[in-house]
Amino acid sequence: MRRPKLRKVNTAKRKKERKATEAALRQATSMMLDMPTGCTACEKPFDRNQETVKTWQVIVKENKMSLTCPECWDMILEEDHED
């Protein structure tokens, strides 16, 4: 009985990992293109600049992305602490 060559096994494994990584990247890219243009709670517009990118929250659940402004995020955190 012959043992499979180690090189073939590693090549197949690397190819499978590369395909999975590429699929995850495609999914993440498509989600970023479908990103909301404002806060999903109060509909405040999202202006892309250095400050807003650092302060706004992006939440991804079940392949759905929501964008939350700092004010709404604070309210959400307060509600969570009350429960």
PyMOL Python script that loads the backbone (N, CA, C, O; Angstrom):
from pymol import cmd

cmd.read_pdbstr("""\
ATOM      1  N   MET A   1       0.842  -1.170   0.000  1.00  0.00           N
ATOM      2  CA  MET A   1       0.000   0.000   0.000  1.00  0.00           C
ATOM      3  C   MET A   1       0.891   1.238   0.000  1.00  0.00           C
ATOM      4  O   MET A   1       1.849   1.338   0.766  1.00  0.00           O
ATOM      5  N   ARG A   2       0.550   2.172  -0.874  1.00  0.00           N
ATOM      6  CA  ARG A   2       1.339   3.394  -1.000  1.00  0.00           C
ATOM      7  C   ARG A   2       0.767   4.492  -0.117  1.00  0.00           C
ATOM      8  O   ARG A   2      -0.447   4.620   0.047  1.00  0.00           O
ATOM      9  N   ARG A   3       1.649   5.254   0.427  1.00  0.00           N
ATOM     10  CA  ARG A   3       1.224   6.421   1.194  1.00  0.00           C
ATOM     11  C   ARG A   3       1.126   7.606   0.239  1.00  0.00           C
ATOM     12  O   ARG A   3       1.935   7.723  -0.681  1.00  0.00           O
ATOM     13  N   PRO A   4       0.136   8.496   0.447  1.00  0.00           N
ATOM     14  CA  PRO A   4       0.040   9.661  -0.437  1.00  0.00           C
ATOM     15  C   PRO A   4       1.236  10.577  -0.220  1.00  0.00           C
ATOM     16  O   PRO A   4       1.763  10.710   0.885  1.00  0.00           O
ATOM     17  N   LYS A   5       1.631  11.185  -1.289  1.00  0.00           N
ATOM     18  CA  LYS A   5       2.764  12.091  -1.181  1.00  0.00           C
ATOM     19  C   LYS A   5       2.364  13.290  -0.331  1.00  0.00           C
ATOM     20  O   LYS A   5       1.265  13.828  -0.471  1.00  0.00           O
ATOM     21  N   LEU A   6       3.246  13.689   0.525  1.00  0.00           N
ATOM     22  CA  LEU A   6       2.996  14.782   1.441  1.00  0.00           C
ATOM     23  C   LEU A   6       2.737  16.086   0.690  1.00  0.00           C
ATOM     24  O   LEU A   6       1.915  16.895   1.118  1.00  0.00           O
ATOM     25  N   ARG A   7       3.413  16.285  -0.390  1.00  0.00           N
ATOM     26  CA  ARG A   7       3.249  17.516  -1.162  1.00  0.00           C
ATOM     27  C   ARG A   7       1.830  17.647  -1.695  1.00  0.00           C
ATOM     28  O   ARG A   7       1.257  18.736  -1.644  1.00  0.00           O
ATOM     29  N   LYS A   8       1.250  16.566  -2.204  1.00  0.00           N
ATOM     30  CA  LYS A   8      -0.115  16.613  -2.728  1.00  0.00           C
ATOM     31  C   LYS A   8      -1.118  16.935  -1.629  1.00  0.00           C
ATOM     32  O   LYS A   8      -2.048  17.711  -1.846  1.00  0.00           O
ATOM     33  N   VAL A   9      -0.939  16.355  -0.471  1.00  0.00           N
ATOM     34  CA  VAL A   9      -1.848  16.601   0.649  1.00  0.00           C
ATOM     35  C   VAL A   9      -1.793  18.067   1.049  1.00  0.00           C
ATOM     36  O   VAL A   9      -2.834  18.698   1.227  1.00  0.00           O
ATOM     37  N   ASN A  10      -0.603  18.610   1.190  1.00  0.00           N
ATOM     38  CA  ASN A  10      -0.446  20.010   1.577  1.00  0.00           C
ATOM     39  C   ASN A  10      -1.004  20.948   0.517  1.00  0.00           C
ATOM     40  O   ASN A  10      -1.614  21.965   0.849  1.00  0.00           O
ATOM     41  N   THR A  11      -0.805  20.619  -0.749  1.00  0.00           N
ATOM     42  CA  THR A  11      -1.316  21.451  -1.831  1.00  0.00           C
ATOM     43  C   THR A  11      -2.832  21.493  -1.794  1.00  0.00           C
ATOM     44  O   THR A  11      -3.419  22.566  -1.933  1.00  0.00           O
ATOM     45  N   ALA A  12      -3.470  20.369  -1.613  1.00  0.00           N
ATOM     46  CA  ALA A  12      -4.930  20.326  -1.560  1.00  0.00           C
ATOM     47  C   ALA A  12      -5.446  21.090  -0.352  1.00  0.00           C
ATOM     48  O   ALA A  12      -6.450  21.797  -0.443  1.00  0.00           O
ATOM     49  N   LYS A  13      -4.774  20.953   0.765  1.00  0.00           N
ATOM     50  CA  LYS A  13      -5.186  21.651   1.985  1.00  0.00           C
ATOM     51  C   LYS A  13      -5.052  23.163   1.807  1.00  0.00           C
ATOM     52  O   LYS A  13      -5.950  23.919   2.179  1.00  0.00           O
ATOM     53  N   ARG A  14      -3.934  23.597   1.241  1.00  0.00           N
ATOM     54  CA  ARG A  14      -3.727  25.037   1.013  1.00  0.00           C
ATOM     55  C   ARG A  14      -4.748  25.588   0.030  1.00  0.00           C
ATOM     56  O   ARG A  14      -5.235  26.704   0.211  1.00  0.00           O
ATOM     57  N   LYS A  15      -5.081  24.826  -1.007  1.00  0.00           N
ATOM     58  CA  LYS A  15      -6.059  25.264  -1.993  1.00  0.00           C
ATOM     59  C   LYS A  15      -7.433  25.422  -1.352  1.00  0.00           C
ATOM     60  O   LYS A  15      -8.144  26.389  -1.627  1.00  0.00           O
ATOM     61  N   LYS A  16      -7.804  24.476  -0.501  1.00  0.00           N
ATOM     62  CA  LYS A  16      -9.092  24.544   0.195  1.00  0.00           C
ATOM     63  C   LYS A  16      -9.144  25.755   1.126  1.00  0.00           C
ATOM     64  O   LYS A  16     -10.155  26.456   1.164  1.00  0.00           O
ATOM     65  N   GLU A  17      -8.070  26.012   1.877  1.00  0.00           N
ATOM     66  CA  GLU A  17      -8.001  27.167   2.768  1.00  0.00           C
ATOM     67  C   GLU A  17      -8.056  28.473   1.985  1.00  0.00           C
ATOM     68  O   GLU A  17      -8.718  29.420   2.408  1.00  0.00           O
ATOM     69  N   ARG A  18      -7.369  28.533   0.850  1.00  0.00           N
ATOM     70  CA  ARG A  18      -7.365  29.739   0.025  1.00  0.00           C
ATOM     71  C   ARG A  18      -8.759  30.035  -0.509  1.00  0.00           C
ATOM     72  O   ARG A  18      -9.180  31.191  -0.519  1.00  0.00           O
ATOM     73  N   LYS A  19      -9.484  29.008  -0.954  1.00  0.00           N
ATOM     74  CA  LYS A  19     -10.843  29.203  -1.452  1.00  0.00           C
ATOM     75  C   LYS A  19     -11.763  29.703  -0.351  1.00  0.00           C
ATOM     76  O   LYS A  19     -12.594  30.579  -0.593  1.00  0.00           O
ATOM     77  N   ALA A  20     -11.629  29.161   0.860  1.00  0.00           N
ATOM     78  CA  ALA A  20     -12.459  29.603   1.982  1.00  0.00           C
ATOM     79  C   ALA A  20     -12.157  31.062   2.332  1.00  0.00           C
ATOM     80  O   ALA A  20     -13.073  31.832   2.621  1.00  0.00           O
ATOM     81  N   THR A  21     -10.896  31.437   2.307  1.00  0.00           N
ATOM     82  CA  THR A  21     -10.503  32.811   2.603  1.00  0.00           C
ATOM     83  C   THR A  21     -11.033  33.762   1.539  1.00  0.00           C
ATOM     84  O   THR A  21     -11.530  34.839   1.868  1.00  0.00           O
ATOM     85  N   GLU A  22     -10.936  33.384   0.279  1.00  0.00           N
ATOM     86  CA  GLU A  22     -11.438  34.227  -0.802  1.00  0.00           C
ATOM     87  C   GLU A  22     -12.946  34.400  -0.707  1.00  0.00           C
ATOM     88  O   GLU A  22     -13.458  35.489  -0.967  1.00  0.00           O
ATOM     89  N   ALA A  23     -13.664  33.351  -0.340  1.00  0.00           N
ATOM     90  CA  ALA A  23     -15.116  33.441  -0.188  1.00  0.00           C
ATOM     91  C   ALA A  23     -15.486  34.382   0.960  1.00  0.00           C
ATOM     92  O   ALA A  23     -16.424  35.169   0.835  1.00  0.00           O
ATOM     93  N   ALA A  24     -14.765  34.307   2.059  1.00  0.00           N
ATOM     94  CA  ALA A  24     -15.020  35.197   3.195  1.00  0.00           C
ATOM     95  C   ALA A  24     -14.734  36.644   2.819  1.00  0.00           C
ATOM     96  O   ALA A  24     -15.466  37.545   3.228  1.00  0.00           O
ATOM     97  N   LEU A  25     -13.689  36.873   2.052  1.00  0.00           N
ATOM     98  CA  LEU A  25     -13.358  38.222   1.605  1.00  0.00           C
ATOM     99  C   LEU A  25     -14.431  38.776   0.674  1.00  0.00           C
ATOM    100  O   LEU A  25     -14.814  39.940   0.788  1.00  0.00           O
ATOM    101  N   ARG A  26     -14.919  37.941  -0.251  1.00  0.00           N
ATOM    102  CA  ARG A  26     -16.001  38.382  -1.151  1.00  0.00           C
ATOM    103  C   ARG A  26     -17.244  38.766  -0.363  1.00  0.00           C
ATOM    104  O   ARG A  26     -17.882  39.777  -0.657  1.00  0.00           O
ATOM    105  N   GLN A  27     -17.591  37.959   0.642  1.00  0.00           N
ATOM    106  CA  GLN A  27     -18.770  38.241   1.456  1.00  0.00           C
ATOM    107  C   GLN A  27     -18.590  39.550   2.232  1.00  0.00           C
ATOM    108  O   GLN A  27     -19.511  40.365   2.282  1.00  0.00           O
ATOM    109  N   ALA A  28     -17.431  39.757   2.829  1.00  0.00           N
ATOM    110  CA  ALA A  28     -17.173  40.977   3.588  1.00  0.00           C
ATOM    111  C   ALA A  28     -17.203  42.202   2.679  1.00  0.00           C
ATOM    112  O   ALA A  28     -17.718  43.251   3.066  1.00  0.00           O
ATOM    113  N   THR A  29     -16.659  42.074   1.488  1.00  0.00           N
ATOM    114  CA  THR A  29     -16.653  43.181   0.534  1.00  0.00           C
ATOM    115  C   THR A  29     -18.068  43.544   0.114  1.00  0.00           C
ATOM    116  O   THR A  29     -18.411  44.725   0.046  1.00  0.00           O
ATOM    117  N   SER A  30     -18.884  42.553  -0.164  1.00  0.00           N
ATOM    118  CA  SER A  30     -20.262  42.847  -0.582  1.00  0.00           C
ATOM    119  C   SER A  30     -21.052  43.473   0.558  1.00  0.00           C
ATOM    120  O   SER A  30     -21.917  44.316   0.317  1.00  0.00           O
ATOM    121  N   MET A  31     -20.769  43.075   1.799  1.00  0.00           N
ATOM    122  CA  MET A  31     -21.459  43.678   2.935  1.00  0.00           C
ATOM    123  C   MET A  31     -21.051  45.140   3.095  1.00  0.00           C
ATOM    124  O   MET A  31     -21.888  45.976   3.436  1.00  0.00           O
ATOM    125  N   MET A  32     -19.787  45.461   2.857  1.00  0.00           N
ATOM    126  CA  MET A  32     -19.338  46.851   2.970  1.00  0.00           C
ATOM    127  C   MET A  32     -19.977  47.724   1.897  1.00  0.00           C
ATOM    128  O   MET A  32     -20.235  48.905   2.132  1.00  0.00           O
ATOM    129  N   LEU A  33     -20.234  47.161   0.731  1.00  0.00           N
ATOM    130  CA  LEU A  33     -20.886  47.925  -0.323  1.00  0.00           C
ATOM    131  C   LEU A  33     -22.352  48.191   0.010  1.00  0.00           C
ATOM    132  O   LEU A  33     -22.920  49.194  -0.423  1.00  0.00           O
ATOM    133  N   ASP A  34     -22.964  47.287   0.784  1.00  0.00           N
ATOM    134  CA  ASP A  34     -24.359  47.446   1.183  1.00  0.00           C
ATOM    135  C   ASP A  34     -24.509  48.124   2.542  1.00  0.00           C
ATOM    136  O   ASP A  34     -25.589  48.095   3.133  1.00  0.00           O
ATOM    137  N   MET A  35     -23.429  48.734   3.043  1.00  0.00           N
ATOM    138  CA  MET A  35     -23.456  49.358   4.364  1.00  0.00           C
ATOM    139  C   MET A  35     -24.452  50.511   4.384  1.00  0.00           C
ATOM    140  O   MET A  35     -24.540  51.263   3.414  1.00  0.00           O
ATOM    141  N   PRO A  36     -25.205  50.662   5.475  1.00  0.00           N
ATOM    142  CA  PRO A  36     -26.159  51.768   5.566  1.00  0.00           C
ATOM    143  C   PRO A  36     -25.457  53.125   5.467  1.00  0.00           C
ATOM    144  O   PRO A  36     -24.265  53.234   5.756  1.00  0.00           O
ATOM    145  N   THR A  37     -26.193  54.144   5.063  1.00  0.00           N
ATOM    146  CA  THR A  37     -25.620  55.484   4.921  1.00  0.00           C
ATOM    147  C   THR A  37     -25.843  56.336   6.157  1.00  0.00           C
ATOM    148  O   THR A  37     -25.380  57.475   6.220  1.00  0.00           O
ATOM    149  N   GLY A  38     -26.552  55.789   7.144  1.00  0.00           N
ATOM    150  CA  GLY A  38     -26.804  56.532   8.377  1.00  0.00           C
ATOM    151  C   GLY A  38     -27.091  55.588   9.518  1.00  0.00           C
ATOM    152  O   GLY A  38     -27.070  54.369   9.348  1.00  0.00           O
ATOM    153  N   CYS A  39     -27.360  56.150  10.686  1.00  0.00           N
ATOM    154  CA  CYS A  39     -27.652  55.371  11.883  1.00  0.00           C
ATOM    155  C   CYS A  39     -28.939  54.584  11.662  1.00  0.00           C
ATOM    156  O   CYS A  39     -29.934  55.142  11.198  1.00  0.00           O
ATOM    157  N   THR A  40     -28.928  53.311  11.986  1.00  0.00           N
ATOM    158  CA  THR A  40     -30.114  52.487  11.789  1.00  0.00           C
ATOM    159  C   THR A  40     -31.174  52.750  12.851  1.00  0.00           C
ATOM    160  O   THR A  40     -32.326  52.350  12.679  1.00  0.00           O
ATOM    161  N   ALA A  41     -30.807  53.416  13.946  1.00  0.00           N
ATOM    162  CA  ALA A  41     -31.773  53.713  15.008  1.00  0.00           C
ATOM    163  C   ALA A  41     -32.439  55.073  14.807  1.00  0.00           C
ATOM    164  O   ALA A  41     -33.665  55.175  14.854  1.00  0.00           O
ATOM    165  N   CYS A  42     -31.638  56.116  14.582  1.00  0.00           N
ATOM    166  CA  CYS A  42     -32.209  57.473  14.484  1.00  0.00           C
ATOM    167  C   CYS A  42     -32.098  58.074  13.090  1.00  0.00           C
ATOM    168  O   CYS A  42     -32.569  59.188  12.862  1.00  0.00           O
ATOM    169  N   GLU A  43     -31.487  57.363  12.161  1.00  0.00           N
ATOM    170  CA  GLU A  43     -31.322  57.782  10.767  1.00  0.00           C
ATOM    171  C   GLU A  43     -30.452  59.024  10.594  1.00  0.00           C
ATOM    172  O   GLU A  43     -30.556  59.724   9.587  1.00  0.00           O
ATOM    173  N   LYS A  44     -29.594  59.297  11.580  1.00  0.00           N
ATOM    174  CA  LYS A  44     -28.628  60.387  11.464  1.00  0.00           C
ATOM    175  C   LYS A  44     -27.637  60.018  10.356  1.00  0.00           C
ATOM    176  O   LYS A  44     -27.124  58.898  10.350  1.00  0.00           O
ATOM    177  N   PRO A  45     -27.354  60.932   9.418  1.00  0.00           N
ATOM    178  CA  PRO A  45     -26.454  60.577   8.301  1.00  0.00           C
ATOM    179  C   PRO A  45     -25.025  60.312   8.768  1.00  0.00           C
ATOM    180  O   PRO A  45     -24.523  60.955   9.689  1.00  0.00           O
ATOM    181  N   PHE A  46     -24.388  59.353   8.112  1.00  0.00           N
ATOM    182  CA  PHE A  46     -23.007  58.971   8.414  1.00  0.00           C
ATOM    183  C   PHE A  46     -22.091  59.665   7.433  1.00  0.00           C
ATOM    184  O   PHE A  46     -22.094  59.362   6.240  1.00  0.00           O
ATOM    185  N   ASP A  47     -21.297  60.609   7.947  1.00  0.00           N
ATOM    186  CA  ASP A  47     -20.328  61.334   7.134  1.00  0.00           C
ATOM    187  C   ASP A  47     -18.976  60.669   7.326  1.00  0.00           C
ATOM    188  O   ASP A  47     -18.418  60.691   8.423  1.00  0.00           O
ATOM    189  N   ARG A  48     -18.451  60.079   6.267  1.00  0.00           N
ATOM    190  CA  ARG A  48     -17.183  59.335   6.399  1.00  0.00           C
ATOM    191  C   ARG A  48     -16.010  60.297   6.551  1.00  0.00           C
ATOM    192  O   ARG A  48     -15.558  60.922   5.592  1.00  0.00           O
ATOM    193  N   ASN A  49     -15.541  60.390   7.774  1.00  0.00           N
ATOM    194  CA  ASN A  49     -14.302  61.103   8.057  1.00  0.00           C
ATOM    195  C   ASN A  49     -13.616  60.363   9.201  1.00  0.00           C
ATOM    196  O   ASN A  49     -14.158  59.388   9.722  1.00  0.00           O
ATOM    197  N   GLN A  50     -12.457  60.808   9.584  1.00  0.00           N
ATOM    198  CA  GLN A  50     -11.658  60.077  10.567  1.00  0.00           C
ATOM    199  C   GLN A  50     -12.380  59.974  11.914  1.00  0.00           C
ATOM    200  O   GLN A  50     -12.309  58.935  12.570  1.00  0.00           O
ATOM    201  N   GLU A  51     -13.065  61.025  12.327  1.00  0.00           N
ATOM    202  CA  GLU A  51     -13.745  61.012  13.625  1.00  0.00           C
ATOM    203  C   GLU A  51     -14.932  60.053  13.638  1.00  0.00           C
ATOM    204  O   GLU A  51     -15.080  59.272  14.579  1.00  0.00           O
ATOM    205  N   THR A  52     -15.780  60.098  12.610  1.00  0.00           N
ATOM    206  CA  THR A  52     -16.954  59.227  12.607  1.00  0.00           C
ATOM    207  C   THR A  52     -16.579  57.763  12.461  1.00  0.00           C
ATOM    208  O   THR A  52     -17.224  56.891  13.043  1.00  0.00           O
ATOM    209  N   VAL A  53     -15.553  57.495  11.695  1.00  0.00           N
ATOM    210  CA  VAL A  53     -15.116  56.106  11.518  1.00  0.00           C
ATOM    211  C   VAL A  53     -14.658  55.523  12.852  1.00  0.00           C
ATOM    212  O   VAL A  53     -14.855  54.335  13.109  1.00  0.00           O
ATOM    213  N   LYS A  54     -14.056  56.339  13.692  1.00  0.00           N
ATOM    214  CA  LYS A  54     -13.567  55.866  14.986  1.00  0.00           C
ATOM    215  C   LYS A  54     -14.664  55.789  16.045  1.00  0.00           C
ATOM    216  O   LYS A  54     -14.542  55.002  16.983  1.00  0.00           O
ATOM    217  N   THR A  55     -15.739  56.587  15.927  1.00  0.00           N
ATOM    218  CA  THR A  55     -16.729  56.665  16.995  1.00  0.00           C
ATOM    219  C   THR A  55     -18.012  55.887  16.723  1.00  0.00           C
ATOM    220  O   THR A  55     -18.682  55.481  17.672  1.00  0.00           O
ATOM    221  N   TRP A  56     -18.374  55.669  15.481  1.00  0.00           N
ATOM    222  CA  TRP A  56     -19.610  54.944  15.168  1.00  0.00           C
ATOM    223  C   TRP A  56     -19.384  53.442  15.306  1.00  0.00           C
ATOM    224  O   TRP A  56     -18.265  52.960  15.132  1.00  0.00           O
ATOM    225  N   GLN A  57     -20.442  52.709  15.618  1.00  0.00           N
ATOM    226  CA  GLN A  57     -20.366  51.263  15.821  1.00  0.00           C
ATOM    227  C   GLN A  57     -20.969  50.535  14.616  1.00  0.00           C
ATOM    228  O   GLN A  57     -22.037  50.902  14.128  1.00  0.00           O
ATOM    229  N   VAL A  58     -20.279  49.517  14.154  1.00  0.00           N
ATOM    230  CA  VAL A  58     -20.777  48.658  13.084  1.00  0.00           C
ATOM    231  C   VAL A  58     -21.071  47.298  13.697  1.00  0.00           C
ATOM    232  O   VAL A  58     -20.201  46.691  14.322  1.00  0.00           O
ATOM    233  N   ILE A  59     -22.298  46.823  13.517  1.00  0.00           N
ATOM    234  CA  ILE A  59     -22.710  45.540  14.078  1.00  0.00           C
ATOM    235  C   ILE A  59     -23.122  44.637  12.928  1.00  0.00           C
ATOM    236  O   ILE A  59     -23.921  45.028  12.077  1.00  0.00           O
ATOM    237  N   VAL A  60     -22.574  43.427  12.907  1.00  0.00           N
ATOM    238  CA  VAL A  60     -22.912  42.450  11.872  1.00  0.00           C
ATOM    239  C   VAL A  60     -23.530  41.243  12.554  1.00  0.00           C
ATOM    240  O   VAL A  60     -22.899  40.586  13.382  1.00  0.00           O
ATOM    241  N   LYS A  61     -24.785  40.960  12.191  1.00  0.00           N
ATOM    242  CA  LYS A  61     -25.485  39.788  12.716  1.00  0.00           C
ATOM    243  C   LYS A  61     -26.187  39.104  11.561  1.00  0.00           C
ATOM    244  O   LYS A  61     -26.935  39.733  10.813  1.00  0.00           O
ATOM    245  N   GLU A  62     -25.941  37.819  11.424  1.00  0.00           N
ATOM    246  CA  GLU A  62     -26.606  37.003  10.405  1.00  0.00           C
ATOM    247  C   GLU A  62     -26.556  37.650   9.023  1.00  0.00           C
ATOM    248  O   GLU A  62     -27.572  37.766   8.337  1.00  0.00           O
ATOM    249  N   ASN A  63     -25.355  38.067   8.632  1.00  0.00           N
ATOM    250  CA  ASN A  63     -25.114  38.683   7.321  1.00  0.00           C
ATOM    251  C   ASN A  63     -25.891  39.971   7.106  1.00  0.00           C
ATOM    252  O   ASN A  63     -26.160  40.342   5.964  1.00  0.00           O
ATOM    253  N   LYS A  64     -26.257  40.659   8.177  1.00  0.00           N
ATOM    254  CA  LYS A  64     -26.923  41.950   8.082  1.00  0.00           C
ATOM    255  C   LYS A  64     -26.097  42.956   8.869  1.00  0.00           C
ATOM    256  O   LYS A  64     -25.724  42.703  10.015  1.00  0.00           O
ATOM    257  N   MET A  65     -25.813  44.092   8.254  1.00  0.00           N
ATOM    258  CA  MET A  65     -24.972  45.097   8.875  1.00  0.00           C
ATOM    259  C   MET A  65     -25.815  46.270   9.349  1.00  0.00           C
ATOM    260  O   MET A  65     -26.698  46.741   8.632  1.00  0.00           O
ATOM    261  N   SER A  66     -25.541  46.735  10.556  1.00  0.00           N
ATOM    262  CA  SER A  66     -26.202  47.945  11.050  1.00  0.00           C
ATOM    263  C   SER A  66     -25.135  48.912  11.529  1.00  0.00           C
ATOM    264  O   SER A  66     -24.066  48.515  11.993  1.00  0.00           O
ATOM    265  N   LEU A  67     -25.455  50.194  11.403  1.00  0.00           N
ATOM    266  CA  LEU A  67     -24.539  51.266  11.746  1.00  0.00           C
ATOM    267  C   LEU A  67     -25.206  52.094  12.835  1.00  0.00           C
ATOM    268  O   LEU A  67     -26.366  52.483  12.698  1.00  0.00           O
ATOM    269  N   THR A  68     -24.471  52.369  13.926  1.00  0.00           N
ATOM    270  CA  THR A  68     -25.063  53.061  15.063  1.00  0.00           C
ATOM    271  C   THR A  68     -24.196  54.253  15.458  1.00  0.00           C
ATOM    272  O   THR A  68     -22.981  54.130  15.616  1.00  0.00           O
ATOM    273  N   CYS A  69     -24.847  55.418  15.615  1.00  0.00           N
ATOM    274  CA  CYS A  69     -24.133  56.625  16.031  1.00  0.00           C
ATOM    275  C   CYS A  69     -23.782  56.526  17.517  1.00  0.00           C
ATOM    276  O   CYS A  69     -24.363  55.709  18.232  1.00  0.00           O
ATOM    277  N   PRO A  70     -22.841  57.342  17.989  1.00  0.00           N
ATOM    278  CA  PRO A  70     -22.422  57.256  19.394  1.00  0.00           C
ATOM    279  C   PRO A  70     -23.559  57.500  20.390  1.00  0.00           C
ATOM    280  O   PRO A  70     -23.607  56.845  21.431  1.00  0.00           O
ATOM    281  N   GLU A  71     -24.474  58.426  20.095  1.00  0.00           N
ATOM    282  CA  GLU A  71     -25.582  58.724  20.998  1.00  0.00           C
ATOM    283  C   GLU A  71     -26.506  57.511  21.146  1.00  0.00           C
ATOM    284  O   GLU A  71     -26.867  57.139  22.262  1.00  0.00           O
ATOM    285  N   CYS A  72     -26.882  56.904  20.041  1.00  0.00           N
ATOM    286  CA  CYS A  72     -27.751  55.725  20.089  1.00  0.00           C
ATOM    287  C   CYS A  72     -27.023  54.549  20.726  1.00  0.00           C
ATOM    288  O   CYS A  72     -27.638  53.749  21.431  1.00  0.00           O
ATOM    289  N   TRP A  73     -25.709  54.435  20.483  1.00  0.00           N
ATOM    290  CA  TRP A  73     -24.931  53.346  21.063  1.00  0.00           C
ATOM    291  C   TRP A  73     -24.910  53.468  22.588  1.00  0.00           C
ATOM    292  O   TRP A  73     -25.010  52.463  23.293  1.00  0.00           O
ATOM    293  N   ASP A  74     -24.781  54.697  23.100  1.00  0.00           N
ATOM    294  CA  ASP A  74     -24.807  54.898  24.553  1.00  0.00           C
ATOM    295  C   ASP A  74     -26.158  54.487  25.135  1.00  0.00           C
ATOM    296  O   ASP A  74     -26.218  53.879  26.204  1.00  0.00           O
ATOM    297  N   MET A  75     -27.249  54.821  24.426  1.00  0.00           N
ATOM    298  CA  MET A  75     -28.584  54.434  24.892  1.00  0.00           C
ATOM    299  C   MET A  75     -28.727  52.914  24.905  1.00  0.00           C
ATOM    300  O   MET A  75     -29.320  52.357  25.828  1.00  0.00           O
ATOM    301  N   ILE A  76     -28.197  52.250  23.905  1.00  0.00           N
ATOM    302  CA  ILE A  76     -28.259  50.785  23.840  1.00  0.00           C
ATOM    303  C   ILE A  76     -27.492  50.176  25.010  1.00  0.00           C
ATOM    304  O   ILE A  76     -27.965  49.229  25.639  1.00  0.00           O
ATOM    305  N   LEU A  77     -26.323  50.712  25.300  1.00  0.00           N
ATOM    306  CA  LEU A  77     -25.520  50.196  26.418  1.00  0.00           C
ATOM    307  C   LEU A  77     -26.218  50.425  27.751  1.00  0.00           C
ATOM    308  O   LEU A  77     -26.168  49.561  28.627  1.00  0.00           O
ATOM    309  N   GLU A  78     -26.868  51.574  27.919  1.00  0.00           N
ATOM    310  CA  GLU A  78     -27.603  51.856  29.161  1.00  0.00           C
ATOM    311  C   GLU A  78     -28.762  50.864  29.339  1.00  0.00           C
ATOM    312  O   GLU A  78     -29.006  50.389  30.448  1.00  0.00           O
ATOM    313  N   GLU A  79     -29.465  50.556  28.264  1.00  0.00           N
ATOM    314  CA  GLU A  79     -30.574  49.610  28.328  1.00  0.00           C
ATOM    315  C   GLU A  79     -30.076  48.199  28.695  1.00  0.00           C
ATOM    316  O   GLU A  79     -30.735  47.467  29.434  1.00  0.00           O
ATOM    317  N   ASP A  80     -28.903  47.842  28.163  1.00  0.00           N
ATOM    318  CA  ASP A  80     -28.330  46.523  28.470  1.00  0.00           C
ATOM    319  C   ASP A  80     -27.939  46.426  29.953  1.00  0.00           C
ATOM    320  O   ASP A  80     -28.097  45.373  30.572  1.00  0.00           O
ATOM    321  N   HIS A  81     -27.430  47.525  30.515  1.00  0.00           N
ATOM    322  CA  HIS A  81     -27.023  47.507  31.922  1.00  0.00           C
ATOM    323  C   HIS A  81     -28.225  47.461  32.850  1.00  0.00           C
ATOM    324  O   HIS A  81     -28.120  46.949  33.964  1.00  0.00           O
ATOM    325  N   GLU A  82     -29.372  47.988  32.412  1.00  0.00           N
ATOM    326  CA  GLU A  82     -30.583  47.958  33.232  1.00  0.00           C
ATOM    327  C   GLU A  82     -31.171  46.557  33.319  1.00  0.00           C
ATOM    328  O   GLU A  82     -31.804  46.215  34.317  1.00  0.00           O
ATOM    329  N   ASP A  83     -30.971  45.749  32.295  1.00  0.00           N
ATOM    330  CA  ASP A  83     -31.554  44.389  32.281  1.00  0.00           C
ATOM    331  C   ASP A  83     -30.871  43.455  33.196  1.00  0.00           C
ATOM    332  O   ASP A  83     -31.253  42.288  33.285  1.00  0.00           O
TER     333      ASP A  83
END
""", "prot")
cmd.dss("prot")
cmd.show_as("cartoon", "prot")
cmd.util.cbc("prot")
cmd.orient("prot")
